[in-house]
Amino acid sequence: MNVHPRSVRLIACFVAVVAGCAPDTIASPTPAVTAPPATATATRPPTPAPTAAALELEVSDFPLGAGTYTRTGFQPPITLALDGTWRAVVVEDRVLWLQDGPDGPDVVTIQILRPDWAYAPGAIPLQDLDAALAIDTIRAHELLLEIEAGASRIGGLEGLQITVENTSKDDAWILHAPPGDLKVPAGRRSWMAFFDTSDGVVAILVGGSASGWDVALGVAEPLLESIAFRVP
C-alpha cells in the first residue's frame, strides 16, 4: 500500500468525485440516513422500494432503469434503489460509483467503496484505516476546508461523517481503492461517511459543486436512504 498517489490511477474514472461513489439485499426496513439536510430539492421520480429480486449492477453509458440493484462481490453485501436517473460509471468489488447527470462541474456523484488507504498531508499513504482515522486524515488535508462533521447512520451501519470543500485551484487526492485514486476536484464539495465493519472500513461519498451543494444533496438523498447492508 505504499504507492504514490500518482502511480495508480483510473483518472478517466475518478475525476468528478467529492470523495467521490453501493447496493445490496436485506430483509429488514432500511434505517434513516443521517446526513446533512438538503435545503433545495430537485424534482425527481419516486425511488422504488427495495424488492427481494435485486438486479446486478453493471457499468452503463446511460441511466439504469428504476429498480433495486446489488453488486455480487461487494462486502458487506449491499443493495440500493435507483430511480431511473443514475448511471454506473465504475462497478468493481471495492468501488461502486454512480453519477446523476452529464460530466461537468455540477455533476452529482455517489461512491461506495472500501478504501485501502487515505492520503495524509504530503500525499503520504496512510494504511490500516478505521472510520475515526479516515475522518482525522481528511480533516488534516491541506487543500480541504471542513464545513461540518458528526455521526452518521446508513443502511444499518453507524459511523462518522464530514463535509469538506476544495477551495484551492488544485485537485485534492484523498483515498485509494482498487482500481485507482479518488479526489475532490477544485471547486467541488464532498460529504464523506466512514463505517467500521468486519470486512474493513466502508466509505460512502457524495460529490457536488460548491455552488449547487443544496441541490446535489437533494438529488443524492433518495439513493442514500435506499442503501441497505447485510451485516452480521
Backbone as CSV, one residue per row, in Angstrom:
resi,resn,N_x,N_y,N_z,CA_x,CA_y,CA_z,C_x,C_y,C_z
1,MET,0.811,-1.206,0.000,0.000,0.000,0.000,0.850,1.264,0.000
2,ASN,2.144,1.127,-0.258,2.998,2.294,-0.220,3.184,2.865,-1.614
3,VAL,2.048,3.108,-2.284,2.085,3.605,-3.654,1.838,5.093,-3.660
4,HIS,2.583,5.819,-4.472,2.399,7.269,-4.570,1.066,7.569,-5.224
5,PRO,0.419,8.658,-4.821,-0.915,8.971,-5.340,-0.991,9.060,-6.848
6,ARG,0.084,9.348,-7.522,0.008,9.448,-8.968,0.331,8.128,-9.654
7,SER,0.769,7.097,-8.884,1.243,5.873,-9.506,0.145,4.920,-9.898
8,VAL,-0.984,4.967,-9.182,-2.088,4.077,-9.543,-3.300,4.945,-9.739
9,ARG,-3.820,5.074,-10.965,-4.965,5.936,-11.183,-5.858,5.405,-12.254
10,LEU,-7.137,5.501,-12.047,-8.067,5.323,-13.132,-8.654,6.705,-13.306
11,ILE,-7.797,7.668,-13.699,-8.246,9.053,-13.737,-9.456,9.209,-14.632
12,ALA,-9.508,8.424,-15.697,-10.666,8.527,-16.575,-11.939,8.258,-15.817
13,CYS,-11.816,7.446,-14.749,-12.994,7.131,-13.939,-13.132,8.088,-12.777
14,PHE,-12.031,8.281,-12.006,-12.148,9.027,-10.768,-11.829,10.502,-10.993
15,VAL,-12.726,11.220,-11.686,-12.458,12.618,-11.926,-13.463,13.542,-11.286
16,ALA,-14.673,13.092,-11.082,-15.691,14.007,-10.582,-16.133,13.630,-9.207
17,VAL,-15.229,13.147,-8.360,-15.667,12.712,-7.059,-15.532,13.769,-6.024
18,VAL,-16.430,13.674,-5.104,-16.316,14.549,-3.979,-15.866,13.678,-2.862
19,ALA,-15.032,12.983,-2.984,-14.653,11.933,-2.080,-15.312,10.785,-2.710
20,GLY,-15.399,11.171,-3.832,-16.389,10.617,-4.536,-16.576,10.060,-5.701
21,CYS,-18.108,7.541,-4.845,-19.052,6.713,-5.321,-19.562,6.236,-4.444
22,ALA,-23.225,1.525,-4.166,-23.235,0.773,-3.127,-24.466,0.119,-2.985
23,PRO,-24.885,-0.725,-2.903,-26.063,-1.523,-3.068,-26.096,-2.883,-2.372
24,ASP,-27.272,-3.518,-2.055,-27.399,-4.900,-1.632,-28.743,-5.375,-1.210
25,THR,-28.804,-6.436,-0.407,-30.070,-7.106,-0.161,-30.284,-7.360,1.319
26,ILE,-31.388,-6.860,1.837,-31.640,-7.024,3.272,-33.140,-7.111,3.496
27,ALA,-33.542,-7.925,4.460,-34.977,-8.131,4.663,-35.595,-7.068,5.548
28,SER,-34.818,-6.551,6.503,-35.376,-5.596,7.450,-35.481,-4.214,6.831
29,PRO,-36.346,-3.330,7.384,-36.507,-1.983,6.839,-35.192,-1.223,6.911
30,THR,-34.960,-0.328,5.925,-33.742,0.471,5.890,-33.830,1.601,6.904
31,PRO,-32.826,1.733,7.818,-32.838,2.820,8.785,-32.693,4.170,8.087
32,ALA,-33.076,5.221,8.785,-32.945,6.555,8.224,-31.474,6.900,8.050
33,VAL,-31.197,7.756,7.067,-29.837,8.185,6.791,-29.552,9.453,7.574
34,THR,-28.442,9.480,8.294,-28.027,10.683,8.991,-27.032,11.404,8.107
35,ALA,-27.461,12.466,7.454,-26.615,13.204,6.532,-27.055,14.658,6.556
36,PRO,-26.226,15.563,6.043,-26.623,16.969,6.024,-27.942,17.141,5.285
37,PRO,-28.913,17.838,5.848,-30.197,18.027,5.181,-30.053,18.924,3.962
38,ALA,-30.798,18.629,2.930,-30.795,19.474,1.732,-31.831,20.571,1.906
39,THR,-31.455,21.798,1.576,-32.398,22.906,1.689,-33.085,23.186,0.360
40,ALA,-32.580,22.575,-0.705,-33.237,22.689,-2.010,-33.242,21.310,-2.629
41,THR,-34.374,20.879,-3.134,-34.500,19.528,-3.662,-34.982,19.561,-5.099
42,ALA,-34.293,18.825,-5.965,-34.703,18.768,-7.365,-35.950,17.897,-7.497
43,THR,-36.761,18.162,-8.523,-37.939,17.356,-8.789,-37.508,16.066,-9.469
44,ARG,-37.832,14.913,-8.864,-37.348,13.645,-9.362,-38.430,12.583,-9.236
45,PRO,-38.333,11.522,-10.046,-39.291,10.424,-9.920,-39.159,9.760,-8.562
46,PRO,-40.229,9.157,-8.019,-40.129,8.477,-6.728,-39.175,7.300,-6.814
47,THR,-38.405,7.093,-5.741,-37.485,5.965,-5.690,-38.255,4.699,-5.325
48,PRO,-38.116,3.615,-6.096,-38.857,2.388,-5.799,-38.383,1.750,-4.511
49,ALA,-39.299,1.085,-3.810,-38.928,0.379,-2.590,-38.114,-0.862,-2.942
50,PRO,-37.115,-1.234,-2.081,-36.319,-2.427,-2.359,-37.180,-3.674,-2.470
51,THR,-36.796,-4.575,-3.360,-37.502,-5.833,-3.517,-36.532,-6.978,-3.288
52,ALA,-37.068,-8.186,-3.166,-36.222,-9.339,-2.886,-35.320,-9.668,-4.070
53,ALA,-35.812,-9.462,-5.307,-35.046,-9.808,-6.501,-34.284,-8.582,-6.993
54,ALA,-33.048,-8.428,-6.528,-32.251,-7.286,-6.939,-31.524,-7.578,-8.241
55,LEU,-31.399,-6.556,-9.091,-30.674,-6.672,-10.338,-29.181,-6.502,-10.078
56,GLU,-28.359,-7.115,-10.934,-26.913,-6.945,-10.806,-26.515,-5.585,-11.384
57,LEU,-25.786,-4.814,-10.591,-25.335,-3.503,-11.041,-24.212,-3.676,-12.062
58,GLU,-24.349,-3.024,-13.212,-23.358,-3.112,-14.279,-23.041,-1.705,-14.780
59,VAL,-21.818,-1.525,-15.289,-21.433,-0.244,-15.878,-22.349,0.076,-17.051
60,SER,-22.761,1.339,-17.156,-23.686,1.743,-18.212,-23.358,3.144,-18.694
61,ASP,-23.450,3.360,-20.001,-23.267,4.687,-20.576,-24.531,5.536,-20.458
62,PHE,-25.648,4.906,-20.107,-26.922,5.595,-19.995,-27.548,5.291,-18.637
63,PRO,-28.497,6.119,-18.182,-29.132,5.862,-16.894,-29.742,4.461,-16.826
64,LEU,-29.552,3.803,-15.700,-30.114,2.476,-15.478,-31.601,2.597,-15.150
65,GLY,-32.352,1.558,-15.454,-33.778,1.572,-15.169,-34.055,1.597,-13.672
66,ALA,-35.219,2.111,-13.309,-35.607,2.154,-11.901,-35.729,0.736,-11.359
67,GLY,-35.228,0.535,-10.146,-35.291,-0.783,-9.534,-34.267,-0.918,-8.426
68,THR,-34.197,-2.104,-7.834,-33.254,-2.398,-6.762,-32.067,-3.154,-7.339
69,TYR,-30.865,-2.729,-6.965,-29.646,-3.284,-7.528,-28.713,-3.777,-6.425
70,THR,-27.871,-4.747,-6.801,-26.836,-5.249,-5.913,-25.559,-5.430,-6.709
71,ARG,-24.446,-5.579,-6.029,-23.182,-5.907,-6.689,-22.623,-7.166,-6.043
72,THR,-22.687,-8.280,-6.770,-22.118,-9.517,-6.274,-20.617,-9.336,-6.121
73,GLY,-20.094,-9.622,-4.959,-18.669,-9.457,-4.719,-18.365,-8.321,-3.768
74,PHE,-19.277,-7.344,-3.652,-19.031,-6.255,-2.704,-19.331,-6.737,-1.287
75,GLN,-18.411,-6.454,-0.374,-18.583,-6.839,1.018,-18.454,-5.610,1.912
76,PRO,-19.371,-5.470,2.896,-20.513,-6.330,3.181,-21.562,-6.235,2.074
77,PRO,-22.355,-7.311,1.880,-23.361,-7.314,0.813,-24.259,-6.082,0.895
78,ILE,-24.593,-5.541,-0.267,-25.319,-4.276,-0.302,-26.387,-4.285,-1.385
79,THR,-27.475,-3.563,-1.129,-28.485,-3.295,-2.158,-28.809,-1.808,-2.119
80,LEU,-29.289,-1.304,-3.271,-29.721,0.095,-3.318,-30.775,0.231,-4.399
81,ALA,-31.573,1.273,-4.290,-32.654,1.503,-5.246,-32.323,2.716,-6.112
82,LEU,-32.445,2.546,-7.421,-32.239,3.637,-8.369,-33.588,4.093,-8.927
83,ASP,-33.661,5.378,-9.275,-34.935,5.940,-9.725,-35.008,6.169,-11.222
84,GLY,-34.002,5.684,-11.964,-34.020,5.840,-13.408,-33.202,7.003,-13.926
85,THR,-32.499,7.732,-13.022,-31.694,8.889,-13.439,-30.201,8.668,-13.260
86,TRP,-29.804,7.550,-12.637,-28.400,7.315,-12.319,-27.780,6.333,-13.303
87,ARG,-26.518,6.580,-13.679,-25.759,5.586,-14.430,-24.569,5.127,-13.593
88,ALA,-24.107,3.933,-13.860,-22.989,3.354,-13.118,-21.711,3.589,-13.910
89,VAL,-20.806,4.386,-13.346,-19.558,4.742,-14.016,-18.480,3.705,-13.747
90,VAL,-18.392,3.253,-12.496,-17.427,2.226,-12.100,-18.163,1.188,-11.256
91,VAL,-17.998,-0.069,-11.590,-18.572,-1.159,-10.798,-17.479,-2.194,-10.589
92,GLU,-16.919,-2.211,-9.386,-15.866,-3.147,-9.006,-16.220,-3.731,-7.645
93,ASP,-15.481,-4.752,-7.233,-15.763,-5.354,-5.931,-15.448,-4.417,-4.777
94,ARG,-14.599,-3.402,-5.001,-14.244,-2.471,-3.936,-14.775,-1.060,-4.171
95,VAL,-15.310,-0.788,-5.355,-15.782,0.563,-5.674,-17.068,0.494,-6.494
96,LEU,-18.078,1.240,-6.063,-19.294,1.464,-6.835,-19.434,2.976,-6.997
97,TRP,-19.486,3.421,-8.230,-19.569,4.862,-8.490,-20.772,5.123,-9.369
98,LEU,-21.711,5.898,-8.850,-22.937,6.256,-9.560,-22.940,7.751,-9.834
99,GLN,-23.478,8.122,-10.986,-23.459,9.522,-11.401,-24.822,9.942,-11.914
100,ASP,-25.278,11.108,-11.476,-26.541,11.687,-11.939,-26.215,12.922,-12.763
101,GLY,-26.554,12.864,-14.034,-26.283,13.991,-14.910,-25.008,13.797,-15.710
102,PRO,-24.801,14.639,-16.726,-23.620,14.525,-17.578,-22.364,14.999,-16.859
103,ASP,-21.196,14.620,-17.404,-19.938,15.101,-16.853,-19.924,16.620,-16.865
104,GLY,-19.318,17.201,-15.837,-19.247,18.652,-15.757,-19.101,19.100,-14.318
105,PRO,-18.943,20.374,-14.079,-18.698,20.884,-12.720,-19.861,20.684,-11.760
106,ASP,-21.081,20.496,-12.280,-22.251,20.345,-11.412,-22.751,18.913,-11.307
107,VAL,-22.001,17.951,-11.840,-22.441,16.564,-11.782,-22.533,16.107,-10.324
108,VAL,-23.508,15.262,-10.040,-23.685,14.694,-8.700,-23.200,13.252,-8.729
109,THR,-22.334,12.895,-7.795,-21.795,11.538,-7.741,-22.033,10.919,-6.371
110,ILE,-22.211,9.613,-6.365,-22.222,8.831,-5.123,-21.267,7.675,-5.320
111,GLN,-20.330,7.538,-4.407,-19.376,6.435,-4.461,-19.458,5.649,-3.161
112,ILE,-19.477,4.343,-3.317,-19.459,3.430,-2.171,-18.216,2.569,-2.345
113,LEU,-17.358,2.552,-1.346,-16.083,1.883,-1.538,-15.498,1.358,-0.234
114,ARG,-14.541,0.475,-0.405,-13.725,0.002,0.705,-12.286,0.416,0.415
115,PRO,-11.854,1.560,0.962,-10.529,2.089,0.637,-9.394,1.288,1.269
116,ASP,-8.272,1.239,0.549,-7.047,0.635,1.088,-6.328,1.607,2.006
117,TRP,-6.302,2.867,1.613,-5.606,3.866,2.407,-6.152,5.255,2.105
118,ALA,-5.794,6.199,2.987,-6.090,7.612,2.782,-4.768,8.345,2.610
119,TYR,-4.824,9.504,1.950,-3.613,10.284,1.752,-3.480,11.341,2.839
120,ALA,-2.473,11.163,3.678,-2.158,12.120,4.733,-1.500,13.344,4.109
121,PRO,-1.332,14.426,4.870,-0.637,15.602,4.331,0.689,15.208,3.700
122,GLY,0.978,15.829,2.548,2.183,15.470,1.824,1.986,14.277,0.915
123,ALA,0.725,13.853,0.706,0.389,12.720,-0.169,1.024,11.421,0.311
124,ILE,1.119,11.258,1.629,1.682,10.037,2.207,0.557,9.031,2.430
125,PRO,0.646,7.832,1.863,-0.411,6.830,2.059,-0.479,6.388,3.524
126,LEU,-1.679,6.454,4.086,-1.896,6.051,5.476,-2.765,4.803,5.479
127,GLN,-2.172,3.681,5.924,-2.858,2.396,5.858,-3.573,2.073,7.172
128,ASP,-4.145,0.859,7.220,-4.825,0.368,8.427,-5.897,1.346,8.894
129,LEU,-6.738,1.740,7.961,-7.770,2.727,8.266,-8.881,2.152,9.126
130,ASP,-9.411,2.975,10.005,-10.733,2.767,10.585,-11.488,4.079,10.377
131,ALA,-12.740,4.122,10.783,-13.560,5.299,10.497,-12.975,6.563,11.121
132,ALA,-12.540,6.484,12.366,-12.020,7.663,13.065,-10.746,8.172,12.402
133,LEU,-9.839,7.250,12.029,-8.589,7.656,11.404,-8.842,8.263,10.023
134,ALA,-9.799,7.707,9.285,-10.134,8.265,7.975,-10.642,9.702,8.104
135,ILE,-11.517,9.941,9.054,-12.038,11.294,9.276,-10.909,12.243,9.657
136,ASP,-10.044,11.813,10.567,-8.931,12.671,11.003,-8.007,13.008,9.836
137,THR,-7.785,12.024,8.947,-6.903,12.249,7.805,-7.520,13.236,6.819
138,ILE,-8.813,13.077,6.536,-9.497,14.022,5.655,-9.484,15.421,6.269
139,ARG,-9.720,15.499,7.554,-9.752,16.794,8.252,-8.400,17.509,8.164
140,ALA,-7.309,16.735,8.140,-5.969,17.320,8.125,-5.475,17.650,6.720
141,HIS,-6.252,17.322,5.692,-5.801,17.543,4.317,-5.573,19.030,4.065
142,GLU,-4.419,19.356,3.502,-4.030,20.753,3.349,-4.863,21.525,2.326
143,LEU,-5.586,20.832,1.447,-6.364,21.523,0.418,-7.856,21.568,0.718
144,LEU,-8.277,20.957,1.817,-9.706,20.830,2.097,-10.125,21.674,3.293
145,LEU,-11.256,22.343,3.142,-11.852,23.139,4.213,-12.998,22.356,4.834
146,GLU,-12.955,22.120,6.134,-14.035,21.401,6.817,-15.257,22.296,6.961
147,ILE,-16.407,21.778,6.533,-17.668,22.514,6.641,-18.423,22.091,7.893
148,GLU,-18.518,20.791,8.121,-19.181,20.248,9.312,-18.791,18.790,9.456
149,ALA,-19.060,18.225,10.636,-18.752,16.818,10.885,-19.648,16.320,12.004
150,GLY,-19.789,14.987,12.102,-20.623,14.407,13.147,-20.782,12.912,12.953
151,ALA,-21.842,12.361,13.533,-22.129,10.929,13.412,-22.981,10.670,12.181
152,SER,-23.005,9.419,11.736,-23.822,9.050,10.573,-24.348,7.636,10.746
153,ARG,-25.499,7.378,10.162,-26.111,6.045,10.168,-26.744,5.805,8.800
154,ILE,-26.254,4.810,8.096,-26.768,4.488,6.772,-26.848,2.972,6.608
155,GLY,-27.957,2.481,6.153,-28.089,1.080,5.771,-27.797,0.080,6.860
156,GLY,-27.982,0.456,8.117,-27.704,-0.443,9.230,-26.321,-0.285,9.824
157,LEU,-25.495,0.598,9.260,-24.155,0.854,9.782,-24.115,2.198,10.495
158,GLU,-23.338,2.264,11.559,-23.148,3.514,12.283,-21.691,3.938,12.168
159,GLY,-21.470,5.224,11.892,-20.105,5.686,11.716,-19.988,7.181,11.884
160,LEU,-19.028,7.762,11.162,-18.711,9.179,11.271,-18.760,9.813,9.891
161,GLN,-19.100,11.098,9.845,-19.178,11.800,8.568,-18.556,13.181,8.660
162,ILE,-18.139,13.668,7.497,-17.548,15.001,7.408,-17.881,15.580,6.040
163,THR,-18.115,16.874,5.977,-18.300,17.582,4.717,-17.124,18.524,4.536
164,VAL,-16.506,18.474,3.347,-15.350,19.317,3.064,-15.529,19.991,1.714
165,GLU,-14.775,21.052,1.508,-14.789,21.767,0.229,-13.358,22.023,-0.207
166,ASN,-13.102,21.828,-1.476,-11.792,22.132,-2.031,-11.822,23.558,-2.559
167,THR,-11.280,24.479,-1.776,-11.279,25.897,-2.152,-10.012,26.288,-2.899
168,SER,-9.130,25.326,-3.133,-7.881,25.611,-3.830,-8.075,25.500,-5.345
169,LYS,-6.995,25.674,-6.075,-7.029,25.520,-7.523,-6.483,24.166,-7.952
170,ASP,-6.114,23.343,-6.981,-5.553,22.027,-7.266,-6.503,20.928,-6.809
171,ASP,-6.429,19.771,-7.449,-7.223,18.629,-7.026,-6.672,18.058,-5.732
172,ALA,-7.560,17.644,-4.844,-7.171,17.074,-3.551,-7.326,15.559,-3.603
173,TRP,-6.210,14.843,-3.656,-6.247,13.383,-3.666,-6.464,12.897,-2.243
174,ILE,-7.449,12.021,-2.057,-7.858,11.688,-0.692,-7.790,10.207,-0.348
175,LEU,-8.230,9.330,-1.251,-8.345,7.911,-0.926,-7.878,7.063,-2.097
176,HIS,-7.485,5.824,-1.778,-7.224,4.835,-2.828,-8.076,3.606,-2.560
177,ALA,-8.727,3.135,-3.621,-9.456,1.864,-3.581,-9.345,1.275,-4.973
178,PRO,-8.965,0.009,-5.095,-8.830,-0.569,-6.430,-10.107,-0.301,-7.244
179,PRO,-9.976,0.258,-8.443,-8.785,0.275,-9.298,-8.018,1.586,-9.351
180,GLY,-8.193,2.533,-8.449,-7.463,3.787,-8.579,-7.642,4.728,-7.410
181,ASP,-7.187,5.972,-7.629,-7.241,7.020,-6.618,-8.501,7.862,-6.769
182,LEU,-8.926,8.451,-5.671,-10.087,9.331,-5.686,-9.671,10.700,-5.202
183,LYS,-10.365,11.715,-5.717,-10.002,13.086,-5.388,-11.249,13.939,-5.207
184,VAL,-11.052,15.076,-4.563,-12.048,16.146,-4.546,-11.514,17.219,-5.488
185,PRO,-12.107,17.365,-6.664,-11.598,18.366,-7.607,-11.764,19.789,-7.074
186,ALA,-10.961,20.684,-7.601,-11.062,22.089,-7.234,-12.476,22.596,-7.476
187,GLY,-13.015,23.342,-6.509,-14.347,23.910,-6.645,-15.479,22.973,-6.309
188,ARG,-15.148,21.774,-5.854,-16.180,20.787,-5.523,-16.287,20.632,-4.011
189,ARG,-17.443,20.138,-3.581,-17.683,19.841,-2.169,-17.993,18.353,-2.050
190,SER,-17.638,17.763,-0.904,-17.860,16.333,-0.716,-18.343,16.033,0.696
191,TRP,-19.374,15.196,0.748,-19.827,14.632,2.027,-19.325,13.199,2.077
192,MET,-18.592,12.851,3.147,-17.985,11.532,3.274,-18.396,10.908,4.595
193,ALA,-18.829,9.660,4.538,-19.147,8.910,5.756,-18.315,7.637,5.765
194,PHE,-17.781,7.285,6.933,-16.935,6.107,7.084,-17.512,5.210,8.179
195,PHE,-17.517,3.891,7.896,-18.131,2.921,8.793,-17.177,1.747,9.009
196,ASP,-17.000,1.341,10.252,-16.182,0.165,10.564,-17.039,-1.083,10.440
197,THR,-16.566,-2.073,9.660,-17.271,-3.345,9.503,-16.267,-4.475,9.642
198,SER,-16.767,-5.701,9.723,-15.885,-6.866,9.803,-15.112,-7.076,8.502
199,ASP,-15.543,-6.424,7.421,-14.848,-6.506,6.135,-13.886,-5.342,5.929
200,GLY,-13.742,-4.496,6.937,-12.912,-3.304,6.807,-13.762,-2.051,6.758
201,VAL,-13.102,-0.915,6.644,-13.832,0.343,6.633,-14.570,0.502,5.303
202,VAL,-15.818,0.955,5.385,-16.638,1.247,4.207,-16.859,2.760,4.170
203,ALA,-16.682,3.337,2.985,-16.891,4.770,2.806,-18.027,5.013,1.824
204,ILE,-18.841,6.013,2.115,-19.883,6.465,1.191,-19.647,7.952,0.961
205,LEU,-19.539,8.352,-0.311,-19.180,9.714,-0.650,-20.218,10.327,-1.580
206,VAL,-20.572,11.559,-1.292,-21.457,12.314,-2.179,-20.673,13.520,-2.669
207,GLY,-20.642,13.724,-3.984,-19.918,14.861,-4.537,-20.832,15.774,-5.325
208,GLY,-20.544,17.054,-5.243,-21.295,18.046,-5.995,-20.536,19.352,-6.029
209,SER,-20.999,20.290,-6.830,-20.339,21.585,-6.885,-20.631,22.363,-5.602
210,ALA,-19.683,23.208,-5.212,-19.888,24.012,-4.011,-21.065,24.953,-4.186
211,SER,-21.230,25.521,-5.387,-22.306,26.482,-5.616,-23.678,25.818,-5.679
212,GLY,-23.724,24.540,-6.068,-25.002,23.837,-6.165,-25.150,22.737,-5.137
213,TRP,-24.531,22.904,-3.974,-24.459,21.828,-2.994,-25.826,21.417,-2.463
214,ASP,-26.687,22.356,-2.170,-28.004,22.007,-1.624,-28.804,21.158,-2.611
215,VAL,-28.724,21.493,-3.884,-29.417,20.705,-4.896,-28.795,19.317,-5.000
216,ALA,-27.465,19.249,-4.940,-26.778,17.953,-5.013,-27.231,17.032,-3.893
217,LEU,-27.357,17.567,-2.686,-27.818,16.747,-1.565,-29.247,16.262,-1.787
218,GLY,-30.083,17.118,-2.355,-31.453,16.712,-2.637,-31.526,15.588,-3.658
219,VAL,-30.633,15.626,-4.642,-30.571,14.573,-5.650,-30.079,13.263,-5.036
220,ALA,-29.093,13.349,-4.153,-28.461,12.155,-3.584,-29.284,11.493,-2.483
221,GLU,-30.097,12.266,-1.787,-30.776,11.764,-0.586,-31.620,10.503,-0.802
222,PRO,-32.463,10.432,-1.854,-33.264,9.204,-2.009,-32.409,7.955,-2.188
223,LEU,-31.311,8.066,-2.940,-30.450,6.910,-3.126,-29.774,6.513,-1.812
224,LEU,-29.298,7.507,-1.059,-28.670,7.210,0.233,-29.648,6.495,1.165
225,GLU,-30.891,6.940,1.165,-31.893,6.340,2.047,-32.230,4.920,1.652
226,SER,-31.973,4.558,0.392,-32.303,3.209,-0.080,-31.214,2.186,0.208
227,ILE,-30.011,2.633,0.551,-28.886,1.717,0.741,-29.147,0.814,1.939
228,ALA,-28.889,-0.463,1.750,-29.015,-1.438,2.840,-27.825,-2.395,2.782
229,PHE,-27.146,-2.547,3.910,-26.065,-3.511,4.028,-26.553,-4.706,4.816
230,ARG,-26.150,-5.902,4.400,-26.462,-7.094,5.175,-25.261,-7.381,6.063
231,VAL,-25.413,-7.064,7.326,-24.306,-7.222,8.267,-24.683,-8.240,9.332
232,PRO,-23.679,-8.894,9.946,-23.975,-9.893,10.992,-24.755,-9.286,12.142
